């Protein structure tokens, strides 16, 4: 479980309900930027970020309204924009 403070209490994310399973993540993990072996800044948790993007797509909520456990909304959004411009999603879902 991942717990993070929210505006009104505590948000709990159950990793058992995540969409990206271990087998799928093993195939996708080498593709996104931000790995410890990449130059520049390292992403905190690429898998959690991908879950945040997929959660937003499934739920249809605005970028400003994800659960706090996914991180600050603007950070998630900016990272999404960088990945979209860099073609990361096309490589991951090809």
PyMOL commands that set and color helices and strands:
alter all, ss='L'
color gray80, all
select helices_A, chain A and resi 15-17+22-28+46-59+63-65+68-70+73-85+88-92
alter helices_A, ss='H'
color red, helices_A
select strands_A, chain A and resi 2-6+9-13
alter strands_A, ss='S'
color yellow, strands_A
deselect
rebuild
show_as cartoon
